[in-house]
Amino acid sequence: MSDLKHKMLPPAAIAALQRAAQTPNTAHDPNARLKAIEAATERIKREFSDYFKE
């Protein structure tokens, strides 16, 4: 697995996605988790753009 480190996101990006994935869906917002993951993904794409192809 160590040979894949250059292809993985930085730890801060991974942590942000993990936090977003733990967002609970509620009766008020059944898509809360999806929205949190999408928002985190967009932030990560801006902050770590070198990790994403265009």
Biopython code that builds the backbone (N, CA, C, O; Angstrom):
import numpy as np
from Bio.PDB.StructureBuilder import StructureBuilder

atoms = [
    (1, "MET", "N", (0.824, -1.204, 0.000)),
    (1, "MET", "CA", (0.000, 0.000, 0.000)),
    (1, "MET", "C", (0.860, 1.257, 0.000)),
    (1, "MET", "O", (0.430, 2.297, -0.498)),
    (2, "SER", "N", (2.053, 1.178, 0.543)),
    (2, "SER", "CA", (2.904, 2.368, 0.628)),
    (2, "SER", "C", (3.257, 2.915, -0.749)),
    (2, "SER", "O", (3.545, 4.105, -0.877)),
    (3, "ASP", "N", (3.241, 2.079, -1.776)),
    (3, "ASP", "CA", (3.553, 2.569, -3.112)),
    (3, "ASP", "C", (2.405, 3.380, -3.704)),
    (3, "ASP", "O", (2.574, 3.974, -4.769)),
    (4, "LEU", "N", (1.266, 3.426, -3.065)),
    (4, "LEU", "CA", (0.123, 4.196, -3.557)),
    (4, "LEU", "C", (0.014, 5.571, -2.900)),
    (4, "LEU", "O", (-0.882, 6.342, -3.246)),
    (5, "LYS", "N", (0.893, 5.891, -1.973)),
    (5, "LYS", "CA", (0.772, 7.146, -1.257)),
    (5, "LYS", "C", (0.732, 8.352, -2.175)),
    (5, "LYS", "O", (0.024, 9.317, -1.889)),
    (6, "HIS", "N", (1.462, 8.319, -3.252)),
    (6, "HIS", "CA", (1.479, 9.463, -4.148)),
    (6, "HIS", "C", (0.155, 9.654, -4.879)),
    (6, "HIS", "O", (-0.059, 10.707, -5.479)),
    (7, "LYS", "N", (-0.721, 8.688, -4.848)),
    (7, "LYS", "CA", (-2.004, 8.773, -5.539)),
    (7, "LYS", "C", (-3.160, 9.078, -4.593)),
    (7, "LYS", "O", (-4.289, 9.291, -5.037)),
    (8, "MET", "N", (-2.883, 9.099, -3.297)),
    (8, "MET", "CA", (-3.938, 9.311, -2.317)),
    (8, "MET", "C", (-4.051, 10.782, -1.960)),
    (8, "MET", "O", (-3.111, 11.558, -2.133)),
    (9, "LEU", "N", (-5.212, 11.145, -1.463)),
    (9, "LEU", "CA", (-5.420, 12.514, -0.992)),
    (9, "LEU", "C", (-4.636, 12.755, 0.294)),
    (9, "LEU", "O", (-4.318, 11.814, 1.022)),
    (10, "PRO", "N", (-4.328, 14.015, 0.568)),
    (10, "PRO", "CA", (-3.657, 14.340, 1.828)),
    (10, "PRO", "C", (-4.548, 13.984, 3.025)),
    (10, "PRO", "O", (-5.771, 13.931, 2.899)),
    (11, "PRO", "N", (-3.934, 13.744, 4.174)),
    (11, "PRO", "CA", (-4.708, 13.367, 5.371)),
    (11, "PRO", "C", (-5.823, 14.351, 5.714)),
    (11, "PRO", "O", (-6.888, 13.927, 6.165)),
    (12, "ALA", "N", (-5.610, 15.644, 5.515)),
    (12, "ALA", "CA", (-6.652, 16.632, 5.825)),
    (12, "ALA", "C", (-7.880, 16.434, 4.932)),
    (12, "ALA", "O", (-9.012, 16.581, 5.394)),
    (13, "ALA", "N", (-7.664, 16.107, 3.678)),
    (13, "ALA", "CA", (-8.769, 15.883, 2.748)),
    (13, "ALA", "C", (-9.518, 14.602, 3.104)),
    (13, "ALA", "O", (-10.747, 14.556, 3.064)),
    (14, "ILE", "N", (-8.766, 13.573, 3.448)),
    (14, "ILE", "CA", (-9.382, 12.307, 3.852)),
    (14, "ILE", "C", (-10.231, 12.510, 5.102)),
    (14, "ILE", "O", (-11.353, 12.011, 5.189)),
    (15, "ALA", "N", (-9.690, 13.245, 6.067)),
    (15, "ALA", "CA", (-10.423, 13.495, 7.311)),
    (15, "ALA", "C", (-11.706, 14.280, 7.046)),
    (15, "ALA", "O", (-12.741, 14.003, 7.652)),
    (16, "ALA", "N", (-11.641, 15.251, 6.147)),
    (16, "ALA", "CA", (-12.828, 16.046, 5.818)),
    (16, "ALA", "C", (-13.921, 15.171, 5.206)),
    (16, "ALA", "O", (-15.099, 15.332, 5.526)),
    (17, "LEU", "N", (-13.537, 14.259, 4.339)),
    (17, "LEU", "CA", (-14.513, 13.356, 3.734)),
    (17, "LEU", "C", (-15.072, 12.379, 4.767)),
    (17, "LEU", "O", (-16.259, 12.053, 4.740)),
    (18, "GLN", "N", (-14.223, 11.918, 5.667)),
    (18, "GLN", "CA", (-14.702, 11.014, 6.709)),
    (18, "GLN", "C", (-15.704, 11.720, 7.627)),
    (18, "GLN", "O", (-16.716, 11.135, 8.012)),
    (19, "ARG", "N", (-15.419, 12.974, 7.973)),
    (19, "ARG", "CA", (-16.361, 13.733, 8.818)),
    (19, "ARG", "C", (-17.678, 13.932, 8.081)),
    (19, "ARG", "O", (-18.749, 13.775, 8.667)),
    (20, "ALA", "N", (-17.606, 14.276, 6.808)),
    (20, "ALA", "CA", (-18.827, 14.492, 6.024)),
    (20, "ALA", "C", (-19.652, 13.211, 5.944)),
    (20, "ALA", "O", (-20.881, 13.254, 6.006)),
    (21, "ALA", "N", (-18.983, 12.085, 5.807)),
    (21, "ALA", "CA", (-19.684, 10.802, 5.693)),
    (21, "ALA", "C", (-20.406, 10.418, 6.984)),
    (21, "ALA", "O", (-21.301, 9.573, 6.968)),
    (22, "GLN", "N", (-20.023, 11.029, 8.091)),
    (22, "GLN", "CA", (-20.678, 10.734, 9.364)),
    (22, "GLN", "C", (-21.866, 11.654, 9.644)),
    (22, "GLN", "O", (-22.511, 11.535, 10.686)),
    (23, "THR", "N", (-22.153, 12.560, 8.730)),
    (23, "THR", "CA", (-23.300, 13.449, 8.888)),
    (23, "THR", "C", (-24.582, 12.620, 8.849)),
    (23, "THR", "O", (-24.800, 11.860, 7.906)),
    (24, "PRO", "N", (-25.411, 12.758, 9.847)),
    (24, "PRO", "CA", (-26.641, 11.951, 9.856)),
    (24, "PRO", "C", (-27.722, 12.546, 8.947)),
    (24, "PRO", "O", (-27.893, 13.763, 8.868)),
    (25, "ASN", "N", (-28.429, 11.674, 8.281)),
    (25, "ASN", "CA", (-29.640, 12.086, 7.582)),
    (25, "ASN", "C", (-30.733, 12.217, 8.638)),
    (25, "ASN", "O", (-30.764, 11.458, 9.607)),
    (26, "THR", "N", (-31.614, 13.170, 8.447)),
    (26, "THR", "CA", (-32.696, 13.370, 9.406)),
    (26, "THR", "C", (-34.030, 13.404, 8.672)),
    (26, "THR", "O", (-34.076, 13.451, 7.443)),
    (27, "ALA", "N", (-35.092, 13.381, 9.428)),
    (27, "ALA", "CA", (-36.415, 13.496, 8.824)),
    (27, "ALA", "C", (-36.558, 14.857, 8.153)),
    (27, "ALA", "O", (-37.187, 14.981, 7.102)),
    (28, "HIS", "N", (-35.969, 15.871, 8.771)),
    (28, "HIS", "CA", (-36.017, 17.220, 8.209)),
    (28, "HIS", "C", (-35.192, 17.334, 6.927)),
    (28, "HIS", "O", (-35.580, 18.045, 6.000)),
    (29, "ASP", "N", (-34.048, 16.630, 6.872)),
    (29, "ASP", "CA", (-33.173, 16.676, 5.694)),
    (29, "ASP", "C", (-32.636, 15.282, 5.403)),
    (29, "ASP", "O", (-31.548, 14.923, 5.853)),
    (30, "PRO", "N", (-33.406, 14.494, 4.643)),
    (30, "PRO", "CA", (-33.000, 13.113, 4.369)),
    (30, "PRO", "C", (-31.757, 13.000, 3.482)),
    (30, "PRO", "O", (-31.219, 11.907, 3.308)),
    (31, "ASN", "N", (-31.307, 14.113, 2.928)),
    (31, "ASN", "CA", (-30.107, 14.101, 2.082)),
    (31, "ASN", "C", (-28.942, 14.847, 2.723)),
    (31, "ASN", "O", (-28.020, 15.267, 2.025)),
    (32, "ALA", "N", (-28.973, 15.013, 4.024)),
    (32, "ALA", "CA", (-27.941, 15.783, 4.717)),
    (32, "ALA", "C", (-26.546, 15.196, 4.493)),
    (32, "ALA", "O", (-25.599, 15.945, 4.249)),
    (33, "ARG", "N", (-26.406, 13.886, 4.571)),
    (33, "ARG", "CA", (-25.098, 13.248, 4.383)),
    (33, "ARG", "C", (-24.588, 13.487, 2.969)),
    (33, "ARG", "O", (-23.425, 13.845, 2.777)),
    (34, "LEU", "N", (-25.437, 13.295, 1.996)),
    (34, "LEU", "CA", (-25.048, 13.515, 0.605)),
    (34, "LEU", "C", (-24.601, 14.961, 0.390)),
    (34, "LEU", "O", (-23.589, 15.211, -0.264)),
    (35, "LYS", "N", (-25.347, 15.898, 0.935)),
    (35, "LYS", "CA", (-24.994, 17.313, 0.798)),
    (35, "LYS", "C", (-23.645, 17.610, 1.452)),
    (35, "LYS", "O", (-22.839, 18.364, 0.906)),
    (36, "ALA", "N", (-23.404, 17.020, 2.614)),
    (36, "ALA", "CA", (-22.139, 17.244, 3.328)),
    (36, "ALA", "C", (-20.968, 16.670, 2.532)),
    (36, "ALA", "O", (-19.912, 17.295, 2.436)),
    (37, "ILE", "N", (-21.155, 15.494, 1.970)),
    (37, "ILE", "CA", (-20.091, 14.872, 1.169)),
    (37, "ILE", "C", (-19.823, 15.690, -0.091)),
    (37, "ILE", "O", (-18.669, 15.899, -0.463)),
    (38, "GLU", "N", (-20.878, 16.149, -0.744)),
    (38, "GLU", "CA", (-20.695, 16.965, -1.951)),
    (38, "GLU", "C", (-19.987, 18.279, -1.638)),
    (38, "GLU", "O", (-19.114, 18.712, -2.391)),
    (39, "ALA", "N", (-20.363, 18.915, -0.528)),
    (39, "ALA", "CA", (-19.723, 20.167, -0.135)),
    (39, "ALA", "C", (-18.249, 19.937, 0.189)),
    (39, "ALA", "O", (-17.392, 20.725, -0.211)),
    (40, "ALA", "N", (-17.956, 18.858, 0.915)),
    (40, "ALA", "CA", (-16.567, 18.538, 1.257)),
    (40, "ALA", "C", (-15.763, 18.245, -0.007)),
    (40, "ALA", "O", (-14.614, 18.668, -0.127)),
    (41, "THR", "N", (-16.356, 17.533, -0.931)),
    (41, "THR", "CA", (-15.673, 17.213, -2.184)),
    (41, "THR", "C", (-15.332, 18.474, -2.957)),
    (41, "THR", "O", (-14.220, 18.607, -3.469)),
    (42, "GLU", "N", (-16.268, 19.391, -3.046)),
    (42, "GLU", "CA", (-16.011, 20.649, -3.752)),
    (42, "GLU", "C", (-14.899, 21.451, -3.087)),
    (42, "GLU", "O", (-14.033, 22.000, -3.768)),
    (43, "ARG", "N", (-14.924, 21.520, -1.746)),
    (43, "ARG", "CA", (-13.861, 22.215, -1.002)),
    (43, "ARG", "C", (-12.502, 21.576, -1.272)),
    (43, "ARG", "O", (-11.511, 22.265, -1.511)),
    (44, "ILE", "N", (-12.478, 20.258, -1.231)),
    (44, "ILE", "CA", (-11.221, 19.536, -1.441)),
    (44, "ILE", "C", (-10.715, 19.739, -2.860)),
    (44, "ILE", "O", (-9.513, 19.895, -3.075)),
    (45, "LYS", "N", (-11.609, 19.737, -3.815)),
    (45, "LYS", "CA", (-11.186, 19.972, -5.199)),
    (45, "LYS", "C", (-10.570, 21.354, -5.366)),
    (45, "LYS", "O", (-9.638, 21.527, -6.152)),
    (46, "ARG", "N", (-11.081, 22.339, -4.634)),
    (46, "ARG", "CA", (-10.505, 23.694, -4.703)),
    (46, "ARG", "C", (-9.168, 23.750, -3.978)),
    (46, "ARG", "O", (-8.195, 24.296, -4.497)),
    (47, "GLU", "N", (-9.124, 23.186, -2.783)),
    (47, "GLU", "CA", (-7.928, 23.287, -1.950)),
    (47, "GLU", "C", (-6.792, 22.377, -2.407)),
    (47, "GLU", "O", (-5.622, 22.706, -2.212)),
    (48, "PHE", "N", (-7.119, 21.255, -3.004)),
    (48, "PHE", "CA", (-6.115, 20.286, -3.420)),
    (48, "PHE", "C", (-6.278, 19.954, -4.906)),
    (48, "PHE", "O", (-6.294, 18.787, -5.296)),
    (49, "SER", "N", (-6.397, 20.985, -5.711)),
    (49, "SER", "CA", (-6.700, 20.811, -7.134)),
    (49, "SER", "C", (-5.658, 19.971, -7.883)),
    (49, "SER", "O", (-5.972, 19.376, -8.914)),
    (50, "ASP", "N", (-4.437, 19.919, -7.376)),
    (50, "ASP", "CA", (-3.401, 19.137, -8.038)),
    (50, "ASP", "C", (-3.714, 17.630, -8.033)),
    (50, "ASP", "O", (-3.149, 16.875, -8.826)),
    (51, "TYR", "N", (-4.592, 17.208, -7.161)),
    (51, "TYR", "CA", (-4.929, 15.791, -7.057)),
    (51, "TYR", "C", (-6.060, 15.377, -8.007)),
    (51, "TYR", "O", (-6.418, 14.201, -8.068)),
    (52, "PHE", "N", (-6.619, 16.334, -8.742)),
    (52, "PHE", "CA", (-7.759, 16.039, -9.603)),
    (52, "PHE", "C", (-7.435, 16.388, -11.042)),
    (52, "PHE", "O", (-6.833, 17.422, -11.332)),
    (53, "LYS", "N", (-7.848, 15.502, -11.939)),
    (53, "LYS", "CA", (-7.676, 15.772, -13.359)),
    (53, "LYS", "C", (-8.790, 16.681, -13.838)),
    (53, "LYS", "O", (-9.877, 16.707, -13.262)),
    (54, "GLU", "N", (-8.517, 17.409, -14.873)),
    (54, "GLU", "CA", (-9.543, 18.306, -15.447)),
    (54, "GLU", "C", (-10.296, 17.605, -16.538)),
    (54, "GLU", "O", (-11.196, 18.189, -17.141)),
]
sb = StructureBuilder()
sb.init_structure("model")
sb.init_model(0)
sb.init_chain("A")
sb.init_seg("    ")
for serial, (resi, resn, name, xyz) in enumerate(atoms, 1):
    if name == "N":
        sb.init_residue(resn, " ", resi, " ")
    sb.init_atom(name, np.array(xyz, "f"), 0.0, 1.0, " ", f" {name:<3s}", serial, name[0])
structure = sb.get_structure()
